[in-house]
Amino acid sequence: MQYTIESRPLTSDATPWKPMRIEAANPESAISEYVRRSHGELVSVTKPLTGRESIATVRKDDAVFLVRVYSD
């Protein structure tokens, strides 16, 4: 399944989301692949009770990124 991952620095609402598409079996695998590709560190993941969007925070260098994951 293909997932879209959008990320932006957590401290800047004005920064546009940067999309990336990742092929993965599930949202958790897509987030893991994003973390690997970005050389970051997973801080937290929130899975939705309803809907299809997961939210994560990822630390990279000196910044923390808000990451949205959803299936296409």
TIFIVO-895647 format. One record per residue: residue number from 1; residue in one letter; chain; x, y, z of N, C-alpha, C in turn. Coordinates in Angstrom, 1 decimal, always signed. Atoms other than C-alpha are relative to their C-alpha. Example, Ala and Ser with C-alpha at 12.3 -4.5 7.8 and 13.67 -1.06 7.14 Angstrom:
BEGIN
   num   residu   chaine     n_px     n_py     n_pz    ca_px    ca_py    ca_pz     c_px     c_py     c_pz
     1        A        A     +0.9     -1.2     +0.0    +12.3     -4.5     +7.8     +0.9     +1.2     +0.0
     2        S        A     -0.9     -1.1     +0.0    +13.7     -1.1     +7.1     -0.8     +1.1     +0.8
REM end
This chain:
BEGIN
   num   residu   chaine     n_px     n_py     n_pz    ca_px    ca_py    ca_pz     c_px     c_py     c_pz
     1        M        A     +0.8     -1.2     +0.0     +0.0     +0.0     +0.0     +0.9     +1.2     +0.0
     2        Q        A     -0.8     -1.2     +0.1     +1.2     +3.5     -0.7     -0.5     +1.0     +1.0
     3        Y        A     +0.3     -1.0     -1.0     +1.3     +6.1     +2.1     +0.6     +1.3     -0.4
     4        T        A     -0.6     -1.3     +0.1     +1.8     +9.8     +1.9     +0.4     +0.5     +1.4
     5        I        A     -0.5     -0.5     -1.3     +3.9    +11.3     +4.7     +0.3     +1.5     -0.2
     6        E        A     -0.3     -1.5     +0.1     +3.9    +15.1     +5.2     +0.6     +0.4     +1.3
     7        S        A     -0.7     -0.4     -1.2     +6.3    +16.7     +7.6     +0.2     +1.5     +0.0
     8        R        A     -0.4     -1.4     -0.2     +7.1    +20.2     +8.9     +0.5     +0.2     +1.4
     9        P        A     -0.5     -0.2     -1.3     +9.0    +21.6    +11.8     -1.1     +0.4     +1.0
    10        L        A     +1.0     -0.2     -1.0     +6.9    +21.6    +14.9     -0.1     +1.4     +0.5
    11        T        A     -0.1     -1.3     -0.5     +7.9    +25.1    +15.9     -0.5     +1.1     -1.0
    12        S        A     +0.4     -1.0     +1.1     +6.7    +26.8    +12.6     -1.2     -0.4     -0.7
    13        D        A     +1.3     +0.2     +0.7     +3.1    +26.9    +11.6     +0.0     +0.5     -1.4
    14        A        A     +0.0     -0.6     +1.4     +4.0    +28.9     +8.5     +0.8     -0.8     -1.0
    15        T        A     -0.7     +0.8     +0.9     +6.3    +26.3     +7.1     -0.9     -1.0     -0.8
    16        P        A     +0.9     +0.9     +0.7     +4.6    +24.3     +4.3     +0.3     -1.4     +0.3
    17        W        A     -0.3     +1.4     -0.1     +4.2    +20.6     +4.6     +0.8     -0.5     -1.2
    18        K        A     -0.9     +0.7     +1.0     +6.8    +18.5     +2.7     -0.5     -1.4     -0.2
    19        P        A     +0.6     +1.4     +0.1     +5.1    +15.4     +1.2     +1.1     -0.9     -0.5
    20        M        A     -0.8     +1.1     +0.5     +6.8    +12.1     +0.5     -0.9     -1.2     -0.1
    21        R        A     +0.8     +1.3     +0.1     +5.3     +8.8     -0.7     +0.9     -1.2     +0.3
    22        I        A     -0.8     +1.2     -0.4     +6.4     +5.5     +0.8     -0.9     -1.2     -0.2
    23        E        A     +0.6     +1.3     +0.2     +5.4     +2.0     -0.1     +0.2     -0.8     +1.3
    24        A        A     -0.2     +0.8     -1.3     +4.7     +0.0     +3.2     -1.3     -0.8     +0.2
    25        A        A     +1.1     +0.9     -0.3     +2.5     -2.7     +4.6     -1.1     +0.7     +0.9
    26        N        A     +1.0     -0.6     -1.0     +0.9     -0.4     +7.3     +0.6     +1.4     +0.3
    27        P        A     -0.5     -1.4     -0.4     +1.2     +3.2     +8.7     +1.3     -0.1     +0.9
    28        E        A     -1.2     +0.1     -0.9     +3.7     +2.1    +11.4     +1.3     -0.3     -0.8
    29        S        A     -1.1     +0.3     +0.9     +6.0     +0.6     +8.7     +0.4     +1.2     -0.8
    30        A        A     -0.3     -1.2     +0.7     +5.7     +3.8     +6.7     +0.7     +1.1     +0.8
    31        I        A     -0.7     -0.9     -0.9     +6.7     +5.9     +9.7     +1.4     -0.4     +0.2
    32        S        A     -1.3     +0.5     -0.2     +9.6     +3.7    +10.4     +0.9     +0.2     -1.2
    33        E        A     -0.8     -0.3     +1.2    +10.8     +4.0     +6.8     +0.3     +1.5     -0.2
    34        Y        A     -0.2     -1.5     +0.1    +10.4     +7.8     +6.9     +1.1     +0.3     +1.0
    35        V        A     -1.0     -0.3     -1.0    +12.5     +7.9    +10.1     +1.4     -0.5     -0.5
    36        R        A     -1.3     +0.5     +0.5    +15.2     +5.7     +8.5     +0.5     +0.9     -1.1
    37        R        A     -0.4     -0.8     +1.1    +15.3     +7.8     +5.3     +0.5     +1.4     +0.5
    38        S        A     -0.3     -1.4     -0.4    +15.4    +11.1     +7.2     +1.1     +0.0     +1.0
    39        H        A     -1.1     +0.1     -1.0    +18.1     +9.9     +9.7     -0.5     +0.7     +1.3
    40        G        A     +0.5     -0.7     -1.2    +15.8    +11.0    +12.5     -0.2     -1.0     +1.1
    41        E        A     +0.3     +0.8     -1.1    +14.6     +9.6    +15.8     -1.5     +0.1     +0.3
    42        L        A     +1.4     -0.1     -0.3    +11.0     +8.7    +16.5     -0.3     +0.3     +1.4
    43        V        A     +0.3     -0.4     -1.4     +9.6    +10.5    +19.5     -1.3     -0.5     +0.5
    44        S        A     +1.4     +0.5     -0.4     +5.9     +9.6    +19.5     -0.8     -0.3     -1.2
    45        V        A     +1.0     +0.3     +1.0     +3.1     +8.1    +17.4     -1.4     +0.0     +0.6
    46        T        A     +1.4     +0.1     -0.4     -0.6     +8.6    +17.7     -0.8     -0.6     -1.1
    47        K        A     +0.8     +0.7     +1.0     -2.9     +6.2    +15.9     -1.4     +0.5     +0.2
    48        P        A     +1.3     -0.5     -0.2     -6.4     +7.5    +15.2     -1.0     -1.1     +0.4
    49        L        A     +1.0     +0.9     -0.3     -9.4     +5.8    +16.7     -1.0     -0.1     -1.2
    50        T        A     +0.8     +0.1     +1.3    -11.4     +6.7    +13.6     +0.8     +0.8     -1.0
    51        G        A     -0.7     -0.7     +1.1    -10.2     +8.0    +10.3     +1.2     -0.8     -0.4
    52        R        A     -1.2     +0.7     +0.6     -7.0     +7.1     +8.5     +1.3     +0.7     +0.1
    53        E        A     -1.2     -0.8     -0.1     -4.4     +9.6     +9.5     +0.7     -0.3     +1.4
    54        S        A     -0.8     +0.2     -1.2     -1.6     +8.8    +12.0     +0.9     +1.2     +0.1
    55        I        A     -0.9     -1.2     -0.2     +0.5    +11.6    +13.6     +1.2     -0.5     +0.8
    56        A        A     -1.3     +0.3     -0.8     +4.1    +11.3    +14.8     +0.8     +1.2     +0.2
    57        T        A     -1.0     -1.0     -0.1     +6.8    +13.5    +16.0     +1.4     -0.7     -0.1
    58        V        A     -1.4     +0.6     +0.3    +10.4    +12.9    +14.8     +1.0     +1.1     +0.3
    59        R        A     -1.2     -0.9     -0.3    +13.6    +14.5    +16.1     +1.0     -0.2     -1.1
    60        K        A     -1.1     +0.1     +1.0    +16.2    +15.3    +13.5     +0.9     +1.2     +0.2
    61        D        A     -0.9     -1.0     -0.3    +19.3    +17.3    +14.2     -0.5     +0.8     +1.3
    62        D        A     +0.4     -0.8     -1.2    +18.2    +20.2    +16.5     -1.5     +0.4     -0.1
    63        A        A     +1.4     -0.3     +0.2    +14.5    +20.2    +15.3     -0.9     -1.2     +0.3
    64        V        A     +1.1     +1.0     -0.1    +11.3    +18.3    +16.0     -1.0     +0.2     -1.1
    65        F        A     +0.9     -0.1     +1.1     +9.0    +17.6    +13.1     -1.3     -0.7     +0.3
    66        L        A     +1.3     +0.5     -0.1     +5.3    +17.0    +13.1     -0.2     -0.8     -1.3
    67        V        A     +0.1     +0.8     +1.2     +4.6    +14.1    +10.7     -1.4     -0.6     -0.1
    68        R        A     +1.3     +0.6     +0.2     +1.2    +13.1     +9.2     +0.1     -1.1     -1.0
    69        V        A     -0.1     +1.1     +0.9     +0.8     +9.7     +7.6     -1.5     -0.4     -0.3
    70        Y        A     +1.3     +0.5     +0.4     -2.2     +8.6     +5.6     +0.1     -0.8     -1.4
    71        S        A     +0.0     +0.8     +1.2     -3.0     +6.1     +2.8     -0.6     +0.8     -1.2
    72        D        A     +0.5     -0.7     +1.2     -3.7     +7.3     -0.7     -1.2     -0.7     -0.6
REM end
